[in-house]
Amino acid sequence: MSKVKVVLFLLNKKGYVVLKRICKEEELKRQIDFVVLDQDSGNKEDFYLEMVDFCKNKNIKFYNRKDNYIINAEYSIAIGWRWFIKDVKNLIVIHDSLLPKYRGFSPLPNMLIKGEKEIGATAIFASKEMDKGEIIIQQKIKIKYPIKIKDAIDKMSEVYYSTVISLFKTINTDCKIRSFKQDENKASYSIWRDCDDFFINWNQSAKKIKRFIDSVGYPYEGAKTKIGGEVVNIDDVYIINDLKLETKHVGKILMFKEGKPVVICKNGAVVIESARIGNNLYKFNKLRQRLN
């Protein structure tokens, strides 16, 4: 029996990991009709060139998103994809959350910021309304904090691969893929983030600030603050909880600990271990500074 052909829309590390792992199994590789790729300007690790080279080396037909191509495959699967895909039958989208929670944009960073104890992916049939399609497969894993977004992406890449393998096998064994409707009573939405949403709110607890910094770091833009009119990226901090402050002036540097600034938060304080302006290391050289 001939294998059912599949078109893959792939973006960033999750797409790259899935593509490489699929091609380790010749039977799965033969199911790929072709691959559609593009660059991800908001991600410092978009893996576009790596996927192009990989497709060339493995003799896999591929297109850029802006190219002209015709889809005749029975199914298409979108992984990490950011753009609308029109007029494609049996389009399956893999979303970075346990739907119906966190429909919408940037679900993984927003889940980490919120402190969710489980993360996962959901394969759904594409729908006209945002992430409302029927659920085919859902897989999840437990996580522990602190965790950086880069490490969470690595974990999610494995979840994506497992989900896609299940889809490929289901496509070949079922004449019709079974799915079920989402529970609208449990639905929630994840909002898109722009450059203003990367600024640290020092009027939060040290625990929340640490979690925020870890959740929006590399490969994304990274957490930011303003110091004396300059925008400074804060890449890494650790928490101090044993300081007794008679008054709390959040955002002020209290002192230096082993040469690193201790910044007052609403509850507790953080020590800034790494900061930069652009690609250059930022050195704190004054005590009387306020971070806004």
Backbone as CSV, one residue per row, in Angstrom:
resi,resn,N_x,N_y,N_z,CA_x,CA_y,CA_z,C_x,C_y,C_z
1,MET,0.850,-1.190,0.000,0.000,0.000,0.000,0.888,1.244,0.000
2,SER,0.593,2.164,-0.886,1.393,3.390,-0.963,1.119,4.285,0.227
3,LYS,2.135,5.003,0.643,2.032,5.888,1.788,1.269,7.156,1.413
4,VAL,0.499,7.661,2.366,-0.226,8.920,2.170,0.771,10.067,2.235
5,LYS,0.783,10.925,1.237,1.744,12.017,1.175,1.332,13.173,2.083
6,VAL,2.357,13.861,2.618,2.150,14.964,3.550,3.045,16.130,3.153
7,VAL,2.501,17.350,3.172,3.290,18.573,3.011,3.561,19.146,4.393
8,LEU,4.803,19.569,4.636,5.181,20.139,5.931,5.482,21.624,5.795
9,PHE,4.824,22.442,6.607,5.152,23.866,6.752,5.991,23.987,8.020
10,LEU,7.271,24.354,7.877,8.202,24.279,9.002,8.830,25.632,9.305
11,LEU,8.925,25.925,10.598,9.561,27.168,11.039,10.332,26.899,12.324
12,ASN,11.452,27.538,12.458,12.327,27.572,13.644,12.768,26.196,14.139
13,LYS,13.270,26.145,15.368,13.939,24.936,15.859,13.013,23.736,15.919
14,LYS,11.762,23.969,16.318,10.828,22.837,16.413,10.650,22.171,15.059
15,GLY,10.528,22.987,14.003,10.394,22.437,12.661,11.635,21.676,12.229
16,TYR,12.800,22.232,12.560,14.077,21.603,12.175,14.257,20.257,12.868
17,VAL,13.981,20.215,14.171,14.116,18.964,14.925,13.186,17.894,14.359
18,VAL,11.939,18.269,14.092,10.971,17.313,13.545,11.439,16.784,12.190
19,LEU,11.887,17.687,11.315,12.337,17.282,9.985,13.505,16.300,10.072
20,LYS,14.502,16.602,10.898,15.671,15.730,11.017,15.292,14.355,11.562
21,ARG,14.425,14.353,12.560,14.053,13.085,13.191,13.199,12.227,12.255
22,ILE,12.300,12.862,11.508,11.479,12.113,10.543,12.372,11.433,9.509
23,CYS,13.389,12.159,9.056,14.228,11.633,7.975,15.166,10.524,8.434
24,LYS,15.223,10.254,9.713,15.978,9.101,10.200,15.261,7.796,9.905
25,GLU,13.945,7.888,9.633,13.156,6.707,9.301,12.723,6.822,7.840
26,GLU,13.273,5.948,7.006,13.077,6.059,5.565,11.600,6.015,5.169
27,GLU,10.816,5.190,5.856,9.392,5.100,5.525,8.676,6.423,5.773
28,LEU,9.034,7.091,6.874,8.425,8.382,7.173,8.898,9.446,6.187
29,LYS,10.178,9.403,5.844,10.725,10.376,4.902,9.997,10.305,3.564
30,ARG,9.658,9.085,3.116,8.985,8.914,1.825,7.579,9.502,1.821
31,GLN,7.034,9.729,3.021,5.696,10.330,3.091,5.713,11.831,2.816
32,ILE,6.890,12.456,2.923,6.987,13.902,2.716,6.890,14.201,1.226
33,ASP,5.851,14.934,0.831,5.718,15.357,-0.560,6.684,16.502,-0.830
34,PHE,6.583,17.554,-0.050,7.563,18.630,-0.069,7.436,19.443,1.213
35,VAL,8.379,20.373,1.392,8.465,21.185,2.601,8.382,22.659,2.217
36,VAL,7.672,23.445,3.009,7.608,24.898,2.819,8.306,25.556,4.004
37,LEU,9.216,26.491,3.715,10.054,27.111,4.740,9.980,28.634,4.659
38,ASP,10.397,29.285,5.735,10.612,30.726,5.711,11.458,31.118,6.913
39,GLN,11.925,32.344,6.901,12.720,32.870,8.005,11.799,33.449,9.080
40,ASP,12.272,33.424,10.315,11.512,33.947,11.451,12.286,35.128,12.024
41,SER,11.874,36.332,11.652,12.637,37.539,12.021,12.654,37.785,13.527
42,GLY,11.679,37.269,14.254,11.614,37.510,15.693,12.374,36.495,16.520
43,ASN,13.115,35.612,15.847,13.789,34.518,16.542,15.251,34.468,16.106
44,LYS,16.170,34.517,17.064,17.597,34.503,16.732,18.080,33.122,16.324
45,GLU,17.242,32.110,16.475,17.558,30.758,16.020,16.416,30.274,15.125
46,ASP,16.331,30.818,13.920,15.188,30.439,13.082,15.443,29.162,12.280
47,PHE,16.710,28.738,12.151,17.093,27.468,11.524,16.657,27.374,10.054
48,TYR,16.403,28.512,9.435,15.976,28.494,8.019,17.081,27.929,7.123
49,LEU,18.288,28.467,7.230,19.377,28.019,6.368,19.733,26.563,6.646
50,GLU,19.653,26.169,7.919,19.931,24.773,8.266,18.923,23.832,7.608
51,MET,17.656,24.251,7.593,16.628,23.407,6.966,16.793,23.367,5.452
52,VAL,17.164,24.491,4.845,17.423,24.512,3.398,18.543,23.543,3.056
53,ASP,19.657,23.621,3.789,20.794,22.725,3.533,20.415,21.264,3.762
54,PHE,19.633,21.032,4.792,19.230,19.662,5.112,18.381,19.080,3.975
55,CYS,17.417,19.865,3.487,16.561,19.410,2.395,17.385,19.104,1.147
56,LYS,18.369,19.953,0.854,19.229,19.721,-0.315,20.015,18.422,-0.157
57,ASN,20.575,18.209,1.035,21.391,17.021,1.278,20.577,15.739,1.261
58,LYS,19.317,15.828,1.644,18.461,14.641,1.716,17.547,14.497,0.492
59,ASN,17.750,15.365,-0.494,16.948,15.337,-1.734,15.444,15.452,-1.441
60,ILE,15.107,16.376,-0.551,13.710,16.664,-0.233,13.311,17.946,-0.954
61,LYS,12.243,17.883,-1.709,11.769,19.067,-2.414,11.303,20.108,-1.403
62,PHE,11.698,21.372,-1.609,11.289,22.422,-0.672,11.016,23.718,-1.426
63,TYR,10.203,24.568,-0.792,9.868,25.890,-1.321,9.971,26.916,-0.204
64,ASN,10.223,28.147,-0.590,10.049,29.262,0.327,8.563,29.618,0.353
65,ARG,8.122,30.168,1.437,6.713,30.542,1.591,6.217,31.427,0.444
66,LYS,7.084,32.251,-0.090,6.682,33.208,-1.131,6.716,32.609,-2.535
67,ASP,7.214,31.385,-2.671,7.251,30.729,-3.978,5.846,30.277,-4.396
68,ASN,5.726,29.950,-5.678,4.484,29.355,-6.184,4.583,27.833,-6.096
69,TYR,3.602,27.229,-5.496,3.575,25.761,-5.400,2.113,25.309,-5.321
70,ILE,1.898,24.076,-5.709,0.557,23.493,-5.688,0.560,22.279,-4.774
71,ILE,-0.402,22.236,-3.862,-0.482,21.128,-2.909,-1.500,20.105,-3.398
72,ASN,-1.012,18.901,-3.670,-1.886,17.787,-4.033,-1.914,16.719,-2.946
73,ALA,-1.061,16.868,-1.940,-0.996,15.876,-0.870,-2.315,15.831,-0.096
74,GLU,-2.569,14.675,0.494,-3.824,14.480,1.216,-3.866,15.307,2.502
75,TYR,-2.694,15.481,3.148,-2.627,16.222,4.407,-1.465,17.217,4.384
76,SER,-1.613,18.300,5.140,-0.523,19.245,5.389,-0.430,19.455,6.895
77,ILE,0.797,19.615,7.382,1.025,19.823,8.815,1.878,21.071,8.997
78,ALA,1.414,22.002,9.818,2.132,23.246,10.090,2.779,23.175,11.464
79,ILE,4.089,23.416,11.500,4.866,23.316,12.744,5.562,24.644,13.011
80,GLY,5.162,25.325,14.075,5.751,26.612,14.419,5.368,27.723,13.464
81,TRP,4.430,27.490,12.578,4.116,28.412,11.487,3.411,29.662,12.002
82,ARG,3.759,30.827,11.455,3.232,32.107,11.940,2.235,32.755,10.992
83,TRP,2.038,32.180,9.810,1.246,32.849,8.787,0.006,32.020,8.448
84,PHE,-1.003,32.714,7.909,-2.204,32.023,7.464,-1.882,31.150,6.249
85,ILE,-2.466,29.979,6.226,-2.328,29.062,5.087,-3.721,28.896,4.488
86,LYS,-3.892,29.344,3.254,-5.216,29.373,2.648,-5.426,28.216,1.673
87,ASP,-6.687,27.814,1.577,-7.132,26.877,0.538,-6.336,25.573,0.531
88,VAL,-6.123,25.004,1.699,-5.437,23.722,1.812,-6.366,22.744,2.533
89,LYS,-6.632,21.621,1.915,-7.506,20.634,2.556,-6.741,19.861,3.622
90,ASN,-7.464,19.419,4.632,-6.889,18.591,5.711,-5.605,19.207,6.288
91,LEU,-5.683,20.488,6.622,-4.539,21.179,7.227,-4.559,20.960,8.736
92,ILE,-3.456,20.409,9.245,-3.299,20.165,10.678,-2.279,21.157,11.229
93,VAL,-2.642,21.850,12.266,-1.775,22.840,12.907,-1.367,22.315,14.284
94,ILE,-0.080,22.431,14.586,0.379,22.059,15.928,0.611,23.339,16.711
95,HIS,-0.113,23.456,17.811,-0.112,24.677,18.613,0.660,24.435,19.909
96,ASP,1.385,25.472,20.351,2.274,25.388,21.513,1.555,25.445,22.856
97,SER,0.402,24.840,22.990,-0.251,24.840,24.302,-1.199,23.656,24.395
98,LEU,-1.714,23.458,25.590,-2.706,22.417,25.821,-4.079,23.048,25.632
99,LEU,-4.506,23.085,24.381,-5.788,23.706,24.060,-6.922,22.999,24.793
100,PRO,-7.976,23.792,25.157,-8.294,25.137,24.669,-7.628,26.287,25.436
101,LYS,-6.719,26.000,26.370,-6.027,27.083,27.072,-4.916,27.658,26.192
102,TYR,-4.682,28.940,26.342,-3.603,29.650,25.648,-3.750,29.598,24.128
103,ARG,-4.955,29.824,23.637,-5.114,30.038,22.202,-4.411,31.349,21.828
104,GLY,-3.911,31.419,20.607,-3.368,32.701,20.155,-1.859,32.716,20.047
105,PHE,-1.261,33.811,20.535,0.133,34.136,20.253,1.048,33.842,21.436
106,SER,2.310,33.519,21.127,3.366,33.341,22.136,2.928,32.491,23.333
107,PRO,2.278,31.354,23.095,1.773,30.589,24.234,2.865,30.056,25.151
108,LEU,3.986,29.600,24.587,5.016,29.004,25.441,5.639,30.026,26.393
109,PRO,6.122,31.201,25.910,6.636,32.192,26.865,5.584,32.611,27.896
110,ASN,4.340,32.773,27.436,3.292,33.197,28.361,2.973,32.126,29.405
111,MET,3.071,30.851,29.025,2.876,29.779,30.000,3.976,29.790,31.052
112,LEU,5.212,30.035,30.601,6.334,30.064,31.552,6.232,31.271,32.479
113,ILE,5.861,32.423,31.931,5.687,33.624,32.750,4.630,33.385,33.815
114,LYS,3.571,32.687,33.430,2.468,32.404,34.357,2.860,31.352,35.398
115,GLY,3.894,30.561,35.096,4.333,29.540,36.039,3.597,28.222,35.918
116,GLU,3.101,27.911,34.698,2.409,26.637,34.504,3.349,25.464,34.787
117,LYS,2.827,24.430,35.416,3.651,23.273,35.775,3.723,22.237,34.668
118,GLU,2.846,22.371,33.687,2.861,21.490,32.526,2.847,22.326,31.252
119,ILE,3.625,21.897,30.263,3.572,22.505,28.944,3.314,21.388,27.939
120,GLY,2.891,21.752,26.751,2.620,20.714,25.773,2.177,21.283,24.450
121,ALA,1.816,20.380,23.545,1.406,20.758,22.201,0.102,20.056,21.853
122,THR,-0.673,20.701,20.991,-1.951,20.158,20.550,-2.008,20.195,19.034
123,ALA,-2.310,19.052,18.422,-2.540,18.986,16.977,-4.031,19.149,16.724
124,ILE,-4.376,20.159,15.921,-5.784,20.434,15.629,-5.979,20.583,14.124
125,PHE,-7.197,20.381,13.673,-7.535,20.755,12.315,-7.674,22.274,12.262
126,ALA,-7.113,22.879,11.220,-7.197,24.334,11.071,-8.656,24.770,11.009
127,SER,-8.930,25.953,11.574,-10.284,26.490,11.605,-10.250,27.967,11.242
128,LYS,-11.404,28.515,10.926,-11.481,29.932,10.574,-11.256,30.815,11.788
129,GLU,-11.679,30.364,12.948,-11.483,31.123,14.176,-10.213,30.671,14.877
130,MET,-9.598,31.585,15.618,-8.283,31.360,16.193,-8.197,30.113,17.068
131,ASP,-7.449,29.116,16.569,-7.103,27.915,17.345,-8.321,27.200,17.931
132,LYS,-9.433,27.229,17.211,-10.658,26.587,17.686,-10.922,25.228,17.037
133,GLY,-10.006,24.779,16.199,-10.221,23.534,15.475,-10.332,22.326,16.382
134,GLU,-10.881,21.248,15.835,-11.044,20.021,16.623,-9.684,19.402,16.940
135,ILE,-9.572,18.860,18.144,-8.313,18.291,18.639,-8.137,16.866,18.120
136,ILE,-6.926,16.600,17.594,-6.575,15.260,17.119,-5.710,14.543,18.155
137,ILE,-4.617,15.197,18.520,-3.659,14.632,19.486,-3.196,15.742,20.413
138,GLN,-2.989,15.386,21.671,-2.459,16.340,22.650,-1.436,15.621,23.520
139,GLN,-0.258,16.242,23.658,0.791,15.636,24.480,1.381,16.699,25.403
140,LYS,1.768,16.284,26.597,2.265,17.242,27.584,3.407,16.655,28.402
141,ILE,4.171,17.559,29.029,5.251,17.165,29.924,5.243,18.098,31.132
142,LYS,5.753,17.606,32.241,5.895,18.424,33.448,7.234,19.153,33.403
143,ILE,7.260,20.361,33.954,8.513,21.117,34.028,8.719,21.636,35.449
144,LYS,9.964,21.955,35.755,10.309,22.530,37.051,10.976,23.882,36.831
145,TYR,10.725,24.811,37.735,11.322,26.141,37.667,12.496,26.215,38.635
146,PRO,13.519,27.025,38.336,13.618,27.898,37.153,13.923,27.113,35.886
147,ILE,13.389,27.606,34.776,13.672,27.033,33.462,13.752,28.174,32.455
148,LYS,14.753,28.140,31.609,14.914,29.171,30.587,14.144,28.770,29.328
149,ILE,13.710,29.770,28.584,12.891,29.531,27.397,13.617,28.630,26.402
150,LYS,14.930,28.766,26.278,15.681,27.932,25.335,15.548,26.459,25.708
151,ASP,15.620,26.156,27.000,15.490,24.774,27.453,14.057,24.272,27.284
152,ALA,13.087,25.163,27.487,11.686,24.783,27.284,11.422,24.484,25.806
153,ILE,12.036,25.259,24.907,11.889,25.002,23.466,12.465,23.636,23.110
154,ASP,13.607,23.284,23.712,14.202,21.962,23.461,13.240,20.853,23.888
155,LYS,12.618,21.020,25.043,11.655,20.026,25.521,10.446,19.962,24.591
156,MET,9.974,21.130,24.154,8.818,21.175,23.272,9.129,20.582,21.894
157,SER,10.373,20.701,21.449,10.752,20.113,20.165,10.564,18.607,20.193
158,GLU,10.886,17.989,21.323,10.681,16.548,21.463,9.193,16.206,21.495
159,VAL,8.399,17.060,22.151,6.949,16.860,22.173,6.387,16.959,20.761
160,TYR,6.875,17.941,20.001,6.427,18.116,18.621,6.755,16.880,17.785
161,TYR,7.960,16.376,17.920,8.362,15.205,17.150,7.459,14.017,17.478
162,SER,7.233,13.786,18.755,6.367,12.690,19.167,4.955,12.854,18.609
163,THR,4.473,14.100,18.617,3.129,14.387,18.102,3.053,14.129,16.606
164,VAL,4.072,14.571,15.857,4.069,14.401,14.400,4.185,12.927,14.021
165,ILE,4.999,12.180,14.743,5.111,10.740,14.476,3.752,10.068,14.666
166,SER,3.050,10.449,15.721,1.705,9.896,15.949,0.770,10.264,14.804
167,LEU,0.888,11.494,14.315,0.058,11.927,13.189,0.358,11.124,11.926
168,PHE,1.640,10.955,11.610,2.018,10.205,10.417,1.447,8.788,10.465
169,LYS,1.561,8.157,11.613,1.074,6.781,11.743,-0.452,6.733,11.660
170,THR,-1.096,7.727,12.266,-2.557,7.779,12.216,-3.049,8.013,10.786
171,ILE,-2.361,8.892,10.071,-2.731,9.193,8.681,-2.705,7.927,7.832
172,ASN,-1.767,7.037,8.111,-1.624,5.828,7.297,-2.511,4.673,7.739
173,THR,-3.090,4.758,8.918,-3.909,3.650,9.400,-5.396,3.969,9.411
174,ASP,-5.751,5.260,9.452,-7.158,5.657,9.499,-7.578,6.287,8.177
175,CYS,-8.698,5.826,7.636,-9.216,6.467,6.430,-9.752,7.852,6.762
176,LYS,-10.125,8.029,8.027,-10.559,9.345,8.495,-9.984,9.571,9.892
177,ILE,-9.238,10.663,10.049,-8.639,10.957,11.358,-9.724,11.371,12.338
178,ARG,-9.706,10.746,13.497,-10.697,11.076,14.520,-10.267,12.311,15.304
179,SER,-11.234,13.130,15.655,-10.968,14.364,16.397,-12.173,14.692,17.256
180,PHE,-11.979,15.626,18.182,-13.094,16.015,19.058,-13.061,17.516,19.309
181,LYS,-14.235,18.062,19.582,-14.367,19.501,19.771,-13.717,19.942,21.081
182,GLN,-13.240,21.194,21.074,-12.679,21.780,22.288,-13.808,22.204,23.232
183,ASP,-13.474,22.209,24.512,-14.430,22.651,25.535,-14.329,24.172,25.665
184,GLU,-15.304,24.881,25.123,-15.268,26.342,25.124,-15.295,26.924,26.534
185,ASN,-15.827,26.187,27.488,-15.874,26.669,28.872,-14.478,26.749,29.498
186,LYS,-13.518,26.048,28.906,-12.151,26.042,29.438,-11.197,26.893,28.601
187,ALA,-11.727,27.593,27.606,-10.873,28.338,26.672,-10.276,29.586,27.317
188,SER,-9.010,29.848,26.967,-8.363,31.110,27.347,-7.472,31.537,26.185
189,TYR,-7.009,32.795,26.218,-6.260,33.338,25.089,-4.919,33.915,25.538
190,SER,-3.928,33.714,24.693,-2.571,34.206,24.908,-2.336,35.380,23.961
191,ILE,-1.904,36.505,24.505,-1.825,37.750,23.737,-0.432,37.904,23.111
192,TRP,-0.389,38.504,21.923,0.885,38.751,21.250,1.735,39.714,22.071
193,ARG,3.047,39.608,21.878,3.992,40.447,22.604,4.755,41.303,21.597
194,ASP,4.946,42.603,21.951,5.791,43.467,21.128,6.947,43.969,21.984
195,CYS,7.723,44.918,21.452,8.945,45.348,22.139,8.670,45.941,23.515
196,ASP,7.493,46.557,23.708,7.179,47.135,25.016,6.948,46.068,26.081
197,ASP,6.582,44.858,25.649,6.255,43.798,26.597,7.477,43.067,27.120
198,PHE,8.669,43.489,26.691,9.888,42.857,27.179,10.508,43.624,28.348
199,PHE,9.867,44.737,28.757,10.408,45.503,29.875,10.000,44.888,31.212
200,ILE,10.936,44.856,32.119,10.721,44.270,33.451,9.890,45.219,34.304
201,ASN,8.911,44.673,34.978,8.140,45.426,35.966,8.750,45.138,37.340
202,TRP,9.544,46.077,37.827,10.247,45.850,39.094,9.299,45.861,40.286
203,ASN,8.069,46.284,40.066,7.078,46.285,41.143,6.372,44.923,41.226
204,GLN,7.120,43.871,40.971,6.666,42.500,41.153,7.621,41.779,42.091
205,SER,7.239,40.579,42.486,8.101,39.803,43.380,9.356,39.362,42.632
206,ALA,10.411,39.108,43.391,11.660,38.625,42.793,11.429,37.320,42.030
207,LYS,10.554,36.476,42.556,10.262,35.198,41.909,9.643,35.411,40.532
208,LYS,8.680,36.330,40.439,8.031,36.598,39.150,8.987,37.261,38.169
209,ILE,9.836,38.138,38.671,10.794,38.821,37.801,11.809,37.830,37.230
210,LYS,12.309,36.940,38.079,13.233,35.904,37.624,12.573,35.042,36.541
211,ARG,11.326,34.664,36.774,10.608,33.821,35.820,10.394,34.553,34.491
212,PHE,10.083,35.851,34.576,9.888,36.652,33.357,11.171,36.732,32.551
213,ILE,12.280,37.021,33.211,13.570,37.140,32.517,13.934,35.828,31.831
214,ASP,13.730,34.718,32.522,14.025,33.410,31.935,13.097,33.075,30.766
215,SER,11.870,33.592,30.799,10.851,33.213,29.814,10.955,33.960,28.496
216,VAL,11.619,35.120,28.484,11.688,35.920,27.245,13.120,36.092,26.752
217,GLY,14.039,35.303,27.282,15.442,35.405,26.897,15.744,34.751,25.566
218,TYR,17.015,34.537,25.307,17.470,33.929,24.054,16.732,32.623,23.796
219,PRO,16.208,32.406,22.584,16.506,33.098,21.312,15.605,34.293,21.001
220,TYR,14.823,34.765,21.979,13.968,35.927,21.746,14.703,37.204,22.136
221,GLU,13.973,38.308,22.159,14.589,39.629,22.314,15.252,39.826,23.670
222,GLY,14.690,39.222,24.696,15.279,39.314,26.022,14.655,40.404,26.877
223,ALA,14.670,40.193,28.194,14.102,41.161,29.141,14.923,42.441,29.137
224,LYS,14.224,43.586,29.324,14.893,44.883,29.252,14.498,45.765,30.416
225,THR,15.353,46.733,30.684,15.041,47.782,31.641,15.738,49.058,31.178
226,LYS,15.338,50.195,31.743,15.998,51.462,31.413,16.840,51.915,32.591
227,ILE,18.067,52.301,32.273,18.986,52.796,33.293,19.568,54.109,32.774
228,GLY,19.198,55.212,33.416,19.718,56.509,32.997,19.434,56.835,31.544
229,GLY,18.280,56.427,31.051,17.904,56.725,29.677,18.346,55.693,28.668
230,GLU,19.186,54.739,29.081,19.631,53.687,28.169,18.800,52.427,28.382
231,VAL,18.534,51.712,27.286,17.833,50.429,27.370,18.875,49.328,27.519
232,VAL,18.753,48.580,28.601,19.714,47.534,28.931,18.992,46.194,28.995
233,ASN,19.562,45.183,28.348,19.026,43.826,28.442,19.526,43.150,29.715
234,ILE,18.619,42.541,30.435,18.971,41.762,31.630,18.818,40.292,31.263
235,ASP,19.925,39.563,31.208,19.901,38.190,30.710,19.786,37.146,31.812
236,ASP,20.320,37.448,32.986,20.305,36.419,34.030,20.346,37.061,35.412
237,VAL,19.521,36.531,36.314,19.499,36.998,37.706,19.326,35.795,38.625
238,TYR,19.653,35.996,39.901,19.238,35.023,40.912,18.593,35.766,42.077
239,ILE,17.825,35.040,42.871,16.944,35.647,43.873,17.605,35.670,45.247
240,ILE,17.378,36.782,45.957,17.725,36.881,47.380,16.434,37.154,48.153
241,ASN,16.129,36.292,49.096,14.884,36.457,49.863,15.099,36.851,51.323
242,ASP,16.349,36.863,51.769,16.593,37.038,53.204,16.983,38.463,53.584
243,LEU,16.612,39.440,52.745,16.901,40.836,53.071,15.696,41.456,53.772
244,LYS,15.923,42.101,54.906,14.852,42.822,55.589,15.005,44.304,55.255
245,LEU,14.033,44.811,54.500,14.076,46.198,54.058,13.066,47.022,54.846
246,GLU,13.531,48.064,55.484,12.628,48.942,56.241,11.713,49.718,55.292
247,THR,12.236,50.110,54.148,11.420,50.729,53.094,11.771,50.051,51.779
248,LYS,10.769,49.965,50.910,10.984,49.279,49.634,10.867,50.270,48.489
249,HIS,12.009,50.652,47.958,12.049,51.499,46.780,12.382,50.599,45.596
250,VAL,11.331,50.039,44.976,11.553,49.027,43.947,12.323,49.611,42.769
251,GLY,13.230,48.779,42.236,14.026,49.177,41.087,15.347,49.832,41.442
252,LYS,15.546,50.155,42.725,16.814,50.776,43.124,17.869,49.706,43.414
253,ILE,19.118,50.061,43.096,20.230,49.193,43.486,20.510,49.418,44.955
254,LEU,20.439,48.358,45.741,20.669,48.455,47.186,22.153,48.405,47.508
255,MET,22.854,47.490,46.880,24.276,47.296,47.162,24.849,46.403,46.069
256,PHE,26.140,46.128,46.168,26.778,45.185,45.256,27.159,43.925,46.033
257,LYS,26.908,42.793,45.439,27.248,41.506,46.038,28.229,40.810,45.103
258,GLU,29.467,40.714,45.559,30.541,40.157,44.730,30.626,40.884,43.387
259,GLY,30.479,42.196,43.463,30.613,43.042,42.273,29.374,43.121,41.405
260,LYS,28.280,42.477,41.827,27.049,42.465,41.032,25.928,43.176,41.774
261,PRO,25.109,43.960,41.054,24.108,44.789,41.720,22.933,43.975,42.260
262,VAL,22.496,44.371,43.474,21.305,43.798,44.092,20.172,44.802,43.898
263,VAL,19.120,44.378,43.198,18.015,45.286,42.859,16.788,44.920,43.692
264,ILE,16.174,45.946,44.295,15.008,45.737,45.153,13.761,45.471,44.310
265,CYS,13.015,44.454,44.712,11.744,44.121,44.057,10.615,44.330,45.067
266,LYS,9.402,44.122,44.638,8.263,44.287,45.540,8.383,43.348,46.733
267,ASN,8.747,42.110,46.459,9.047,41.137,47.500,10.384,40.509,47.176
268,GLY,11.338,40.654,48.079,12.666,40.117,47.838,13.493,41.012,46.938
269,ALA,14.590,40.461,46.447,15.509,41.195,45.573,16.173,40.206,44.624
270,VAL,16.743,40.741,43.543,17.492,39.899,42.614,18.893,40.452,42.434
271,VAL,19.821,39.557,42.192,21.192,39.925,41.838,21.328,39.756,40.330
272,ILE,21.748,40.822,39.662,21.909,40.766,38.205,23.267,40.158,37.882
273,GLU,23.234,38.993,37.265,24.469,38.286,36.931,24.988,38.656,35.550
274,SER,24.065,39.005,34.642,24.486,39.293,33.273,23.570,40.344,32.662
275,ALA,24.180,41.401,32.095,23.428,42.466,31.429,24.232,42.956,30.231
276,ARG,23.526,43.532,29.250,24.226,43.988,28.042,23.434,45.095,27.354
277,ILE,24.134,45.848,26.538,23.507,46.773,25.578,23.887,46.259,24.199
278,GLY,22.897,45.812,23.450,23.195,45.153,22.176,23.957,43.876,22.441
279,ASN,25.126,43.759,21.819,25.979,42.584,22.048,27.108,42.866,23.026
280,ASN,27.111,44.061,23.602,28.198,44.455,24.502,27.796,44.309,25.967
281,LEU,28.697,43.761,26.751,28.465,43.585,28.181,28.255,44.940,28.842
282,TYR,27.235,45.016,29.697,26.976,46.255,30.433,27.518,46.092,31.847
283,LYS,28.332,47.060,32.284,28.921,46.999,33.630,28.280,48.058,34.509
284,PHE,27.764,47.618,35.642,27.206,48.548,36.631,28.361,49.127,37.433
285,ASN,28.498,50.442,37.381,29.626,51.070,38.079,29.199,52.131,39.085
286,LYS,27.855,52.255,39.298,27.370,53.229,40.281,26.338,52.576,41.160
287,LEU,26.347,52.918,42.465,25.370,52.380,43.393,24.041,53.097,43.239
288,ARG,24.063,54.407,43.132,22.822,55.180,43.100,22.209,55.183,41.707
289,GLN,21.628,54.065,41.359,20.952,53.924,40.085,19.579,53.304,40.295
290,ARG,18.638,53.779,39.506,17.285,53.225,39.535,17.005,52.547,38.191
291,LEU,16.469,51.355,38.248,16.079,50.626,37.047,14.585,50.805,36.822
292,ASN,14.238,51.328,35.655,12.843,51.663,35.367,12.242,50.682,34.362
